[in-house]
Amino acid sequence: MIRILDARFVTTAVSPEQYPSATLPEVAFVGRSNVGKSSMINALVGRRKLVRVSKTPGRTRTINFFDVDLERDRARRSIRLADMPGFGFARVSKSERKKWEPMITTYVAQRQSLRAVVCIIDAEVGPTSTDHQALDYLTDAGRSVLVVATKVDRIGKAKRKPRLSSIAKQLNIPENRVVLFSAVEAIGVDEVWEALLDSL
Ligand code: GDP
């Protein structure tokens, strides 16, 4: 059982000197713009508006840090979440993309307190070529990755388990590194926390 005790915004950063000091184990969230990342973080911490759910996709081009205090089996822990800018959004110009995609790679390469990266994909759409690129990059960087396939509420219940298997197969990762999720129906919340806490 996971219980969230508190969740709070820490700071916004675009470059390493602006990152908060590396005092807590950190988990980063990456995904294509509009994939449902903000909704996922809000659902994980049980707060509707901790992360603003963007009206204009692709607008969040900063790294936002949040601290979460939680209790698991009566043990308290604190963990820092790093919300990365969404990538691969077509309406963002190439020059703008050049500015923020290095934000993710710099962070992933340099951040010493980073313990795991949640790579968010759309459960209905399945892994896109940008998702494959992101996963390859993270794996090559030696990072521990958890793939969370969101918006699973859009898939019929009987099709969910087969979809999980097919996503794992397409990405060539073990099935226990993929979690099905829905911010709308609060599916997968405990499973994501369990997987993340196990990898800290
Ligand atoms: P972000 O750009 O990745 O942060 O994505 P948002 O969290 O802003 O969500 C993008 C859109 O997807 C919004 O219209 C959300 O309402 C919708 N959305 C997010 N999560 C879910 C989900 O679990 N199920 C469904 N059906 N829609 C979702």
Boltz pocket constraint, residues with backbone or C-beta under 6 A from the ligand:
constraints:
  - pocket:
      binder: B
      contacts: [[A, 31], [A, 32], [A, 33], [A, 34], [A, 35], [A, 36], [A, 37], [A, 38], [A, 39], [A, 40], [A, 52], [A, 53], [A, 54], [A, 55], [A, 57], [A, 58], [A, 86], [A, 150], [A, 151], [A, 152], [A, 153], [A, 154], [A, 181], [A, 182], [A, 183], [A, 184], [A, 185]]
      max_distance: 6.0
